[in-house]
Amino acid sequence: MTDSDTRLQEAVGKALAAAERLPAPEFDTVWAAAGARAGIARKRGLLLIGSAAVAAVAAIAFVFHTPAGGEWRYVDRYQLLETTGWSAPSDSLLPDREFDIYQSVPVLIESTETYGGTLL
């Protein structure tokens, strides 16, 4: 055994001896402490449920409070659709090239042999 094992064994022995000297708590004390912990947990759960209910009511009130169709009052739909464009999110990750690989096909170099076809 090493020194740390010996010290650990001595510390565990002392702690066990100290624990055996203490009297066990009475049942009424333990029961009251458990009831208090259960009451705190119950109150915390009710508070969580109440908060969720208030948040749900607020969300529903916000949805129904929004005026229907009023958001297009100051925006011309045709102008909005003509001035906006779409591009793939991955386009910002790709480098700029001189030709669009999806729109133009590069010229394939033909073989020097008569019936050789194209070089790939």
Backbone atoms as SQL, in Angstrom:
CREATE TABLE atoms (id INTEGER PRIMARY KEY, chain TEXT, resi INTEGER, resn TEXT, atom TEXT, x REAL, y REAL, z REAL);
INSERT INTO atoms VALUES
  (1, 'A', 1, 'MET', 'N', 0.831, -1.180, 0.000),
  (2, 'A', 1, 'MET', 'CA', 0.000, 0.000, 0.000),
  (3, 'A', 1, 'MET', 'C', 0.880, 1.250, 0.000),
  (4, 'A', 2, 'THR', 'N', 0.364, 2.270, -0.641),
  (5, 'A', 2, 'THR', 'CA', 1.099, 3.534, -0.680),
  (6, 'A', 2, 'THR', 'C', 0.679, 4.415, 0.499),
  (7, 'A', 3, 'ASP', 'N', 1.366, 5.537, 0.631),
  (8, 'A', 3, 'ASP', 'CA', 1.049, 6.459, 1.721),
  (9, 'A', 3, 'ASP', 'C', -0.357, 7.036, 1.572),
  (10, 'A', 4, 'SER', 'N', -0.750, 7.339, 0.333),
  (11, 'A', 4, 'SER', 'CA', -2.089, 7.907, 0.138),
  (12, 'A', 4, 'SER', 'C', -3.172, 6.890, 0.480),
  (13, 'A', 5, 'ASP', 'N', -2.933, 5.616, 0.186),
  (14, 'A', 5, 'ASP', 'CA', -3.911, 4.585, 0.557),
  (15, 'A', 5, 'ASP', 'C', -4.023, 4.463, 2.076),
  (16, 'A', 6, 'THR', 'N', -2.913, 4.535, 2.757),
  (17, 'A', 6, 'THR', 'CA', -2.915, 4.439, 4.215),
  (18, 'A', 6, 'THR', 'C', -3.651, 5.632, 4.819),
  (19, 'A', 7, 'ARG', 'N', -3.374, 6.858, 4.304),
  (20, 'A', 7, 'ARG', 'CA', -4.061, 8.041, 4.822),
  (21, 'A', 7, 'ARG', 'C', -5.561, 7.975, 4.553),
  (22, 'A', 8, 'LEU', 'N', -5.939, 7.467, 3.374),
  (23, 'A', 8, 'LEU', 'CA', -7.357, 7.343, 3.045),
  (24, 'A', 8, 'LEU', 'C', -8.037, 6.352, 3.977),
  (25, 'A', 9, 'GLN', 'N', -7.393, 5.235, 4.247),
  (26, 'A', 9, 'GLN', 'CA', -7.966, 4.230, 5.139),
  (27, 'A', 9, 'GLN', 'C', -8.135, 4.797, 6.553),
  (28, 'A', 10, 'GLU', 'N', -7.177, 5.558, 7.030),
  (29, 'A', 10, 'GLU', 'CA', -7.280, 6.154, 8.355),
  (30, 'A', 10, 'GLU', 'C', -8.401, 7.198, 8.404),
  (31, 'A', 11, 'ALA', 'N', -8.524, 8.008, 7.339),
  (32, 'A', 11, 'ALA', 'CA', -9.570, 9.041, 7.304),
  (33, 'A', 11, 'ALA', 'C', -10.952, 8.409, 7.280),
  (34, 'A', 12, 'VAL', 'N', -11.110, 7.325, 6.515),
  (35, 'A', 12, 'VAL', 'CA', -12.403, 6.638, 6.465),
  (36, 'A', 12, 'VAL', 'C', -12.726, 6.018, 7.819),
  (37, 'A', 13, 'GLY', 'N', -11.731, 5.440, 8.462),
  (38, 'A', 13, 'GLY', 'CA', -11.943, 4.849, 9.793),
  (39, 'A', 13, 'GLY', 'C', -12.367, 5.889, 10.815),
  (40, 'A', 14, 'LYS', 'N', -11.729, 7.064, 10.798),
  (41, 'A', 14, 'LYS', 'CA', -12.102, 8.136, 11.729),
  (42, 'A', 14, 'LYS', 'C', -13.509, 8.654, 11.452),
  (43, 'A', 15, 'ALA', 'N', -13.834, 8.824, 10.183),
  (44, 'A', 15, 'ALA', 'CA', -15.166, 9.324, 9.833),
  (45, 'A', 15, 'ALA', 'C', -16.242, 8.325, 10.243),
  (46, 'A', 16, 'LEU', 'N', -15.986, 7.031, 10.058),
  (47, 'A', 16, 'LEU', 'CA', -16.952, 5.999, 10.436),
  (48, 'A', 16, 'LEU', 'C', -17.136, 5.979, 11.955),
  (49, 'A', 17, 'ALA', 'N', -16.060, 6.114, 12.697),
  (50, 'A', 17, 'ALA', 'CA', -16.157, 6.116, 14.158),
  (51, 'A', 17, 'ALA', 'C', -16.917, 7.343, 14.649),
  (52, 'A', 18, 'ALA', 'N', -16.695, 8.494, 14.005),
  (53, 'A', 18, 'ALA', 'CA', -17.411, 9.711, 14.400),
  (54, 'A', 18, 'ALA', 'C', -18.891, 9.608, 14.066),
  (55, 'A', 19, 'ALA', 'N', -19.215, 8.968, 12.954),
  (56, 'A', 19, 'ALA', 'CA', -20.617, 8.825, 12.562),
  (57, 'A', 19, 'ALA', 'C', -21.351, 7.868, 13.493),
  (58, 'A', 20, 'GLU', 'N', -20.694, 6.864, 13.976),
  (59, 'A', 20, 'GLU', 'CA', -21.351, 5.901, 14.868),
  (60, 'A', 20, 'GLU', 'C', -21.599, 6.502, 16.247),
  (61, 'A', 21, 'ARG', 'N', -20.830, 7.490, 16.649),
  (62, 'A', 21, 'ARG', 'CA', -21.018, 8.118, 17.950),
  (63, 'A', 21, 'ARG', 'C', -22.217, 9.050, 17.973),
  (64, 'A', 22, 'LEU', 'N', -22.600, 9.611, 16.803),
  (65, 'A', 22, 'LEU', 'CA', -23.735, 10.530, 16.754),
  (66, 'A', 22, 'LEU', 'C', -25.046, 9.746, 16.866),
  (67, 'A', 23, 'PRO', 'N', -25.991, 10.256, 17.631),
  (68, 'A', 23, 'PRO', 'CA', -27.279, 9.548, 17.719),
  (69, 'A', 23, 'PRO', 'C', -28.083, 9.751, 16.432),
  (70, 'A', 24, 'ALA', 'N', -28.899, 8.782, 16.090),
  (71, 'A', 24, 'ALA', 'CA', -29.758, 8.881, 14.912),
  (72, 'A', 24, 'ALA', 'C', -30.847, 9.911, 15.183),
  (73, 'A', 25, 'PRO', 'N', -31.205, 10.707, 14.169),
  (74, 'A', 25, 'PRO', 'CA', -32.258, 11.703, 14.396),
  (75, 'A', 25, 'PRO', 'C', -33.604, 11.018, 14.625),
  (76, 'A', 26, 'GLU', 'N', -34.469, 11.700, 15.332),
  (77, 'A', 26, 'GLU', 'CA', -35.777, 11.119, 15.615),
  (78, 'A', 26, 'GLU', 'C', -36.641, 11.143, 14.367),
  (79, 'A', 27, 'PHE', 'N', -37.625, 10.251, 14.351),
  (80, 'A', 27, 'PHE', 'CA', -38.474, 10.097, 13.178),
  (81, 'A', 27, 'PHE', 'C', -39.251, 11.382, 12.883),
  (82, 'A', 28, 'ASP', 'N', -39.754, 12.034, 13.883),
  (83, 'A', 28, 'ASP', 'CA', -40.538, 13.253, 13.681),
  (84, 'A', 28, 'ASP', 'C', -39.710, 14.358, 13.031),
  (85, 'A', 29, 'THR', 'N', -38.443, 14.455, 13.398),
  (86, 'A', 29, 'THR', 'CA', -37.559, 15.468, 12.810),
  (87, 'A', 29, 'THR', 'C', -37.331, 15.190, 11.323),
  (88, 'A', 30, 'VAL', 'N', -37.058, 13.925, 11.016),
  (89, 'A', 30, 'VAL', 'CA', -36.819, 13.533, 9.617),
  (90, 'A', 30, 'VAL', 'C', -38.090, 13.721, 8.803),
  (91, 'A', 31, 'TRP', 'N', -39.238, 13.344, 9.358),
  (92, 'A', 31, 'TRP', 'CA', -40.521, 13.473, 8.651),
  (93, 'A', 31, 'TRP', 'C', -40.847, 14.944, 8.376),
  (94, 'A', 32, 'ALA', 'N', -40.604, 15.809, 9.336),
  (95, 'A', 32, 'ALA', 'CA', -40.876, 17.238, 9.157),
  (96, 'A', 32, 'ALA', 'C', -39.960, 17.839, 8.088),
  (97, 'A', 33, 'ALA', 'N', -38.682, 17.427, 8.087),
  (98, 'A', 33, 'ALA', 'CA', -37.746, 17.943, 7.070),
  (99, 'A', 33, 'ALA', 'C', -38.153, 17.468, 5.670),
  (100, 'A', 34, 'ALA', 'N', -38.590, 16.218, 5.575),
  (101, 'A', 34, 'ALA', 'CA', -39.032, 15.700, 4.266),
  (102, 'A', 34, 'ALA', 'C', -40.289, 16.414, 3.802),
  (103, 'A', 35, 'GLY', 'N', -41.213, 16.697, 4.725),
  (104, 'A', 35, 'GLY', 'CA', -42.427, 17.435, 4.366),
  (105, 'A', 35, 'GLY', 'C', -42.107, 18.841, 3.900),
  (106, 'A', 36, 'ALA', 'N', -41.144, 19.488, 4.542),
  (107, 'A', 36, 'ALA', 'CA', -40.740, 20.837, 4.140),
  (108, 'A', 36, 'ALA', 'C', -40.124, 20.825, 2.747),
  (109, 'A', 37, 'ARG', 'N', -39.268, 19.833, 2.464),
  (110, 'A', 37, 'ARG', 'CA', -38.668, 19.734, 1.128),
  (111, 'A', 37, 'ARG', 'C', -39.725, 19.453, 0.069),
  (112, 'A', 38, 'ALA', 'N', -40.707, 18.609, 0.395),
  (113, 'A', 38, 'ALA', 'CA', -41.778, 18.316, -0.560),
  (114, 'A', 38, 'ALA', 'C', -42.637, 19.552, -0.804),
  (115, 'A', 39, 'GLY', 'N', -42.881, 20.341, 0.235),
  (116, 'A', 39, 'GLY', 'CA', -43.658, 21.576, 0.073),
  (117, 'A', 39, 'GLY', 'C', -42.944, 22.580, -0.815),
  (118, 'A', 40, 'ILE', 'N', -41.640, 22.699, -0.650),
  (119, 'A', 40, 'ILE', 'CA', -40.859, 23.614, -1.496),
  (120, 'A', 40, 'ILE', 'C', -40.894, 23.151, -2.945),
  (121, 'A', 41, 'ALA', 'N', -40.748, 21.840, -3.169),
  (122, 'A', 41, 'ALA', 'CA', -40.783, 21.315, -4.538),
  (123, 'A', 41, 'ALA', 'C', -42.168, 21.526, -5.155),
  (124, 'A', 42, 'ARG', 'N', -43.229, 21.346, -4.364),
  (125, 'A', 42, 'ARG', 'CA', -44.588, 21.544, -4.859),
  (126, 'A', 42, 'ARG', 'C', -44.810, 23.009, -5.237),
  (127, 'A', 43, 'LYS', 'N', -44.356, 23.931, -4.392),
  (128, 'A', 43, 'LYS', 'CA', -44.500, 25.363, -4.687),
  (129, 'A', 43, 'LYS', 'C', -43.723, 25.733, -5.952),
  (130, 'A', 44, 'ARG', 'N', -42.533, 25.170, -6.105),
  (131, 'A', 44, 'ARG', 'CA', -41.723, 25.456, -7.283),
  (132, 'A', 44, 'ARG', 'C', -42.418, 24.940, -8.546),
  (133, 'A', 45, 'GLY', 'N', -43.028, 23.760, -8.459),
  (134, 'A', 45, 'GLY', 'CA', -43.754, 23.223, -9.615),
  (135, 'A', 45, 'GLY', 'C', -44.966, 24.061, -9.965),
  (136, 'A', 46, 'LEU', 'N', -45.718, 24.503, -8.939),
  (137, 'A', 46, 'LEU', 'CA', -46.877, 25.352, -9.203),
  (138, 'A', 46, 'LEU', 'C', -46.463, 26.692, -9.798),
  (139, 'A', 47, 'LEU', 'N', -45.349, 27.234, -9.348),
  (140, 'A', 47, 'LEU', 'CA', -44.840, 28.482, -9.902),
  (141, 'A', 47, 'LEU', 'C', -44.450, 28.305, -11.368),
  (142, 'A', 48, 'LEU', 'N', -43.837, 27.184, -11.694),
  (143, 'A', 48, 'LEU', 'CA', -43.454, 26.900, -13.078),
  (144, 'A', 48, 'LEU', 'C', -44.689, 26.745, -13.961),
  (145, 'A', 49, 'ILE', 'N', -45.685, 26.024, -13.480),
  (146, 'A', 49, 'ILE', 'CA', -46.915, 25.847, -14.255),
  (147, 'A', 49, 'ILE', 'C', -47.628, 27.175, -14.439),
  (148, 'A', 50, 'GLY', 'N', -47.683, 27.982, -13.386),
  (149, 'A', 50, 'GLY', 'CA', -48.315, 29.301, -13.477),
  (150, 'A', 50, 'GLY', 'C', -47.592, 30.207, -14.464),
  (151, 'A', 51, 'SER', 'N', -46.265, 30.187, -14.429),
  (152, 'A', 51, 'SER', 'CA', -45.490, 31.006, -15.370),
  (153, 'A', 51, 'SER', 'C', -45.727, 30.567, -16.810),
  (154, 'A', 52, 'ALA', 'N', -45.794, 29.252, -17.039),
  (155, 'A', 52, 'ALA', 'CA', -46.049, 28.744, -18.386),
  (156, 'A', 52, 'ALA', 'C', -47.443, 29.148, -18.856),
  (157, 'A', 53, 'ALA', 'N', -48.432, 29.108, -17.957),
  (158, 'A', 53, 'ALA', 'CA', -49.790, 29.505, -18.330),
  (159, 'A', 53, 'ALA', 'C', -49.853, 30.989, -18.676),
  (160, 'A', 54, 'VAL', 'N', -49.178, 31.828, -17.894),
  (161, 'A', 54, 'VAL', 'CA', -49.160, 33.269, -18.183),
  (162, 'A', 54, 'VAL', 'C', -48.474, 33.525, -19.517),
  (163, 'A', 55, 'ALA', 'N', -47.372, 32.826, -19.798),
  (164, 'A', 55, 'ALA', 'CA', -46.676, 33.001, -21.068),
  (165, 'A', 55, 'ALA', 'C', -47.552, 32.561, -22.236),
  (166, 'A', 56, 'ALA', 'N', -48.299, 31.462, -22.074),
  (167, 'A', 56, 'ALA', 'CA', -49.186, 30.986, -23.141),
  (168, 'A', 56, 'ALA', 'C', -50.307, 31.986, -23.397),
  (169, 'A', 57, 'VAL', 'N', -50.901, 32.527, -22.337),
  (170, 'A', 57, 'VAL', 'CA', -51.966, 33.521, -22.502),
  (171, 'A', 57, 'VAL', 'C', -51.416, 34.776, -23.183),
  (172, 'A', 58, 'ALA', 'N', -50.211, 35.198, -22.800),
  (173, 'A', 58, 'ALA', 'CA', -49.609, 36.381, -23.427),
  (174, 'A', 58, 'ALA', 'C', -49.332, 36.138, -24.904),
  (175, 'A', 59, 'ALA', 'N', -48.857, 34.942, -25.252),
  (176, 'A', 59, 'ALA', 'CA', -48.588, 34.626, -26.657),
  (177, 'A', 59, 'ALA', 'C', -49.883, 34.607, -27.472),
  (178, 'A', 60, 'ILE', 'N', -50.942, 34.018, -26.912),
  (179, 'A', 60, 'ILE', 'CA', -52.224, 33.979, -27.616),
  (180, 'A', 60, 'ILE', 'C', -52.784, 35.387, -27.770),
  (181, 'A', 61, 'ALA', 'N', -52.673, 36.202, -26.736),
  (182, 'A', 61, 'ALA', 'CA', -53.163, 37.587, -26.817),
  (183, 'A', 61, 'ALA', 'C', -52.367, 38.375, -27.853),
  (184, 'A', 62, 'PHE', 'N', -51.065, 38.150, -27.943),
  (185, 'A', 62, 'PHE', 'CA', -50.245, 38.843, -28.934),
  (186, 'A', 62, 'PHE', 'C', -50.638, 38.444, -30.349),
  (187, 'A', 63, 'VAL', 'N', -50.911, 37.149, -30.564),
  (188, 'A', 63, 'VAL', 'CA', -51.295, 36.682, -31.900),
  (189, 'A', 63, 'VAL', 'C', -52.634, 37.275, -32.310),
  (190, 'A', 64, 'PHE', 'N', -53.593, 37.303, -31.410),
  (191, 'A', 64, 'PHE', 'CA', -54.915, 37.826, -31.765),
  (192, 'A', 64, 'PHE', 'C', -54.949, 39.350, -31.786),
  (193, 'A', 65, 'HIS', 'N', -53.993, 39.998, -31.148),
  (194, 'A', 65, 'HIS', 'CA', -53.971, 41.456, -31.121),
  (195, 'A', 65, 'HIS', 'C', -53.384, 42.034, -32.407),
  (196, 'A', 66, 'THR', 'N', -52.584, 41.243, -33.141),
  (197, 'A', 66, 'THR', 'CA', -51.967, 41.722, -34.376),
  (198, 'A', 66, 'THR', 'C', -53.043, 41.963, -35.424),
  (199, 'A', 67, 'PRO', 'N', -53.080, 43.146, -36.036),
  (200, 'A', 67, 'PRO', 'CA', -54.108, 43.417, -37.041),
  (201, 'A', 67, 'PRO', 'C', -53.894, 42.578, -38.293),
  (202, 'A', 68, 'ALA', 'N', -54.969, 42.016, -38.808),
  (203, 'A', 68, 'ALA', 'CA', -54.887, 41.171, -40.001),
  (204, 'A', 68, 'ALA', 'C', -54.820, 42.050, -41.239),
  (205, 'A', 69, 'GLY', 'N', -53.838, 41.843, -42.068),
  (206, 'A', 69, 'GLY', 'CA', -53.718, 42.569, -43.321),
  (207, 'A', 69, 'GLY', 'C', -53.145, 43.958, -43.184),
  (208, 'A', 70, 'GLY', 'N', -52.915, 44.441, -42.005),
  (209, 'A', 70, 'GLY', 'CA', -52.408, 45.784, -41.808),
  (210, 'A', 70, 'GLY', 'C', -50.927, 45.922, -42.097),
  (211, 'A', 71, 'GLU', 'N', -50.211, 44.815, -42.133),
  (212, 'A', 71, 'GLU', 'CA', -48.773, 44.915, -42.325),
  (213, 'A', 71, 'GLU', 'C', -48.400, 45.285, -43.761),
  (214, 'A', 72, 'TRP', 'N', -49.307, 45.112, -44.733),
  (215, 'A', 72, 'TRP', 'CA', -49.007, 45.445, -46.133),
  (216, 'A', 72, 'TRP', 'C', -49.441, 46.875, -46.478),
  (217, 'A', 73, 'ARG', 'N', -49.897, 47.633, -45.525),
  (218, 'A', 73, 'ARG', 'CA', -50.415, 48.958, -45.789),
  (219, 'A', 73, 'ARG', 'C', -49.330, 49.882, -46.354),
  (220, 'A', 74, 'TYR', 'N', -48.100, 49.783, -45.878),
  (221, 'A', 74, 'TYR', 'CA', -47.034, 50.688, -46.292),
  (222, 'A', 74, 'TYR', 'C', -46.046, 50.050, -47.265),
  (223, 'A', 75, 'VAL', 'N', -46.276, 48.809, -47.676),
  (224, 'A', 75, 'VAL', 'CA', -45.352, 48.118, -48.559),
  (225, 'A', 75, 'VAL', 'C', -46.078, 47.757, -49.851),
  (226, 'A', 76, 'ASP', 'N', -45.462, 48.115, -50.969),
  (227, 'A', 76, 'ASP', 'CA', -46.012, 47.744, -52.268),
  (228, 'A', 76, 'ASP', 'C', -45.518, 46.334, -52.587),
  (229, 'A', 77, 'ARG', 'N', -46.420, 45.395, -52.724),
  (230, 'A', 77, 'ARG', 'CA', -46.037, 43.997, -52.917),
  (231, 'A', 77, 'ARG', 'C', -45.246, 43.795, -54.203),
  (232, 'A', 78, 'TYR', 'N', -45.672, 44.441, -55.289),
  (233, 'A', 78, 'TYR', 'CA', -44.982, 44.281, -56.566),
  (234, 'A', 78, 'TYR', 'C', -43.550, 44.812, -56.470),
  (235, 'A', 79, 'GLN', 'N', -43.389, 45.970, -55.854),
  (236, 'A', 79, 'GLN', 'CA', -42.063, 46.553, -55.710),
  (237, 'A', 79, 'GLN', 'C', -41.180, 45.676, -54.822),
  (238, 'A', 80, 'LEU', 'N', -41.743, 45.118, -53.790),
  (239, 'A', 80, 'LEU', 'CA', -40.985, 44.249, -52.899),
  (240, 'A', 80, 'LEU', 'C', -40.505, 43.000, -53.629),
  (241, 'A', 81, 'LEU', 'N', -41.378, 42.389, -54.431),
  (242, 'A', 81, 'LEU', 'CA', -40.998, 41.167, -55.136),
  (243, 'A', 81, 'LEU', 'C', -40.003, 41.440, -56.255),
  (244, 'A', 82, 'GLU', 'N', -40.040, 42.612, -56.846),
  (245, 'A', 82, 'GLU', 'CA', -39.121, 42.935, -57.936),
  (246, 'A', 82, 'GLU', 'C', -37.747, 43.368, -57.435),
  (247, 'A', 83, 'THR', 'N', -37.644, 43.863, -56.239),
  (248, 'A', 83, 'THR', 'CA', -36.364, 44.374, -55.750),
  (249, 'A', 83, 'THR', 'C', -35.615, 43.383, -54.885),
  (250, 'A', 84, 'THR', 'N', -36.214, 42.288, -54.562),
  (251, 'A', 84, 'THR', 'CA', -35.525, 41.299, -53.737),
  (252, 'A', 84, 'THR', 'C', -35.068, 40.149, -54.610),
  (253, 'A', 85, 'GLY', 'N', -33.987, 39.534, -54.201),
  (254, 'A', 85, 'GLY', 'CA', -33.453, 38.389, -54.936),
  (255, 'A', 85, 'GLY', 'C', -33.116, 37.274, -53.974),
  (256, 'A', 86, 'TRP', 'N', -32.943, 36.107, -54.521),
  (257, 'A', 86, 'TRP', 'CA', -32.629, 34.952, -53.692),
  (258, 'A', 86, 'TRP', 'C', -31.323, 34.359, -54.151),
  (259, 'A', 87, 'SER', 'N', -30.530, 33.917, -53.207),
  (260, 'A', 87, 'SER', 'CA', -29.329, 33.147, -53.515),
  (261, 'A', 87, 'SER', 'C', -29.183, 32.105, -52.417),
  (262, 'A', 88, 'ALA', 'N', -28.544, 31.021, -52.777),
  (263, 'A', 88, 'ALA', 'CA', -28.371, 29.931, -51.821),
  (264, 'A', 88, 'ALA', 'C', -27.466, 30.387, -50.679),
  (265, 'A', 89, 'PRO', 'N', -27.738, 29.950, -49.455),
  (266, 'A', 89, 'PRO', 'CA', -26.884, 30.341, -48.330),
  (267, 'A', 89, 'PRO', 'C', -25.435, 29.893, -48.507),
  (268, 'A', 90, 'SER', 'N', -25.226, 28.800, -49.245),
  (269, 'A', 90, 'SER', 'CA', -23.867, 28.306, -49.426),
  (270, 'A', 90, 'SER', 'C', -23.084, 29.119, -50.445),
  (271, 'A', 91, 'ASP', 'N', -23.738, 30.021, -51.185),
  (272, 'A', 91, 'ASP', 'CA', -23.024, 30.832, -52.166),
  (273, 'A', 91, 'ASP', 'C', -21.978, 31.719, -51.515),
  (274, 'A', 92, 'SER', 'N', -22.195, 32.123, -50.281),
  (275, 'A', 92, 'SER', 'CA', -21.209, 32.962, -49.610),
  (276, 'A', 92, 'SER', 'C', -19.968, 32.172, -49.233),
  (277, 'A', 93, 'LEU', 'N', -20.059, 30.848, -49.217),
  (278, 'A', 93, 'LEU', 'CA', -18.910, 30.018, -48.868),
  (279, 'A', 93, 'LEU', 'C', -18.065, 29.661, -50.081),
  (280, 'A', 94, 'LEU', 'N', -18.652, 29.740, -51.281),
  (281, 'A', 94, 'LEU', 'CA', -17.945, 29.356, -52.495),
  (282, 'A', 94, 'LEU', 'C', -17.147, 30.538, -53.023),
  (283, 'A', 95, 'PRO', 'N', -15.982, 30.273, -53.604),
  (284, 'A', 95, 'PRO', 'CA', -15.201, 31.370, -54.179),
  (285, 'A', 95, 'PRO', 'C', -15.832, 31.848, -55.487),
  (286, 'A', 96, 'ASP', 'N', -15.550, 33.094, -55.867),
  (287, 'A', 96, 'ASP', 'CA', -16.055, 33.647, -57.125),
  (288, 'A', 96, 'ASP', 'C', -15.237, 33.074, -58.282),
  (289, 'A', 97, 'ARG', 'N', -15.919, 32.603, -59.290),
  (290, 'A', 97, 'ARG', 'CA', -15.265, 32.057, -60.471),
  (291, 'A', 97, 'ARG', 'C', -15.654, 32.895, -61.679),
  (292, 'A', 98, 'GLU', 'N', -14.963, 32.672, -62.772),
  (293, 'A', 98, 'GLU', 'CA', -15.216, 33.462, -63.964),
  (294, 'A', 98, 'GLU', 'C', -16.364, 32.916, -64.791),
  (295, 'A', 99, 'PHE', 'N', -16.746, 31.699, -64.555),
  (296, 'A', 99, 'PHE', 'CA', -17.904, 31.153, -65.253),
  (297, 'A', 99, 'PHE', 'C', -18.772, 30.418, -64.249),
  (298, 'A', 100, 'ASP', 'N', -20.032, 30.330, -64.561),
  (299, 'A', 100, 'ASP', 'CA', -20.985, 29.638, -63.699),
  (300, 'A', 100, 'ASP', 'C', -21.017, 28.181, -64.121),
  (301, 'A', 101, 'ILE', 'N', -20.548, 27.323, -63.280),
  (302, 'A', 101, 'ILE', 'CA', -20.434, 25.917, -63.644),
  (303, 'A', 101, 'ILE', 'C', -21.796, 25.260, -63.858),
  (304, 'A', 102, 'TYR', 'N', -22.824, 25.855, -63.266),
  (305, 'A', 102, 'TYR', 'CA', -24.152, 25.278, -63.433),
  (306, 'A', 102, 'TYR', 'C', -24.821, 25.733, -64.726),
  (307, 'A', 103, 'GLN', 'N', -24.407, 26.860, -65.288),
  (308, 'A', 103, 'GLN', 'CA', -25.045, 27.404, -66.485),
  (309, 'A', 103, 'GLN', 'C', -24.243, 27.140, -67.752),
  (310, 'A', 104, 'SER', 'N', -22.936, 27.131, -67.682),
  (311, 'A', 104, 'SER', 'CA', -22.130, 26.943, -68.880),
  (312, 'A', 104, 'SER', 'C', -21.286, 25.690, -68.735),
  (313, 'A', 105, 'VAL', 'N', -21.156, 24.956, -69.811),
  (314, 'A', 105, 'VAL', 'CA', -20.385, 23.713, -69.825),
  (315, 'A', 105, 'VAL', 'C', -19.046, 24.014, -70.497),
  (316, 'A', 106, 'PRO', 'N', -17.939, 23.664, -69.883),
  (317, 'A', 106, 'PRO', 'CA', -16.648, 23.934, -70.525),
  (318, 'A', 106, 'PRO', 'C', -16.485, 23.099, -71.798),
  (319, 'A', 107, 'VAL', 'N', -15.683, 23.605, -72.731),
  (320, 'A', 107, 'VAL', 'CA', -15.446, 22.913, -73.999),
  (321, 'A', 107, 'VAL', 'C', -14.543, 21.721, -73.734),
  (322, 'A', 108, 'LEU', 'N', -14.932, 20.573, -74.262),
  (323, 'A', 108, 'LEU', 'CA', -14.129, 19.369, -74.095),
  (324, 'A', 108, 'LEU', 'C', -13.091, 19.315, -75.214),
  (325, 'A', 109, 'ILE', 'N', -11.843, 19.079, -74.853),
  (326, 'A', 109, 'ILE', 'CA', -10.764, 19.017, -75.838),
  (327, 'A', 109, 'ILE', 'C', -10.851, 17.673, -76.548),
  (328, 'A', 110, 'GLU', 'N', -10.804, 17.724, -77.874),
  (329, 'A', 110, 'GLU', 'CA', -10.917, 16.484, -78.645),
  (330, 'A', 110, 'GLU', 'C', -9.562, 15.808, -78.773),
  (331, 'A', 111, 'SER', 'N', -9.615, 14.485, -78.995),
  (332, 'A', 111, 'SER', 'CA', -8.412, 13.697, -79.140),
  (333, 'A', 111, 'SER', 'C', -7.750, 13.987, -80.474),
  (334, 'A', 112, 'THR', 'N', -6.444, 13.788, -80.505),
  (335, 'A', 112, 'THR', 'CA', -5.706, 13.980, -81.775),
  (336, 'A', 112, 'THR', 'C', -5.864, 12.799, -82.694),
  (337, 'A', 113, 'GLU', 'N', -6.328, 11.702, -82.159),
  (338, 'A', 113, 'GLU', 'CA', -6.545, 10.530, -83.010),
  (339, 'A', 113, 'GLU', 'C', -7.850, 10.710, -83.770),
  (340, 'A', 114, 'THR', 'N', -7.972, 10.026, -84.905),
  (341, 'A', 114, 'THR', 'CA', -9.132, 10.217, -85.769),
  (342, 'A', 114, 'THR', 'C', -10.421, 9.796, -85.081),
  (343, 'A', 115, 'TYR', 'N', -10.420, 8.607, -84.514),
  (344, 'A', 115, 'TYR', 'CA', -11.655, 8.108, -83.865),
  (345, 'A', 115, 'TYR', 'C', -11.471, 8.006, -82.347),
  (346, 'A', 116, 'GLY', 'N', -10.700, 8.852, -81.788),
  (347, 'A', 116, 'GLY', 'CA', -10.401, 8.766, -80.358),
  (348, 'A', 116, 'GLY', 'C', -11.450, 9.368, -79.468),
  (349, 'A', 117, 'GLY', 'N', -12.315, 10.227, -79.966),
  (350, 'A', 117, 'GLY', 'CA', -13.311, 10.874, -79.125),
  (351, 'A', 117, 'GLY', 'C', -12.702, 12.024, -78.353),
  (352, 'A', 118, 'THR', 'N', -13.358, 12.402, -77.283),
  (353, 'A', 118, 'THR', 'CA', -12.888, 13.539, -76.481),
  (354, 'A', 118, 'THR', 'C', -12.020, 13.054, -75.342),
  (355, 'A', 119, 'LEU', 'N', -11.105, 13.922, -74.940),
  (356, 'A', 119, 'LEU', 'CA', -10.274, 13.612, -73.775),
  (357, 'A', 119, 'LEU', 'C', -11.046, 14.007, -72.515),
  (358, 'A', 120, 'LEU', 'N', -11.055, 13.124, -71.544),
  (359, 'A', 120, 'LEU', 'CA', -11.769, 13.427, -70.302),
  (360, 'A', 120, 'LEU', 'C', -10.797, 13.744, -69.212);
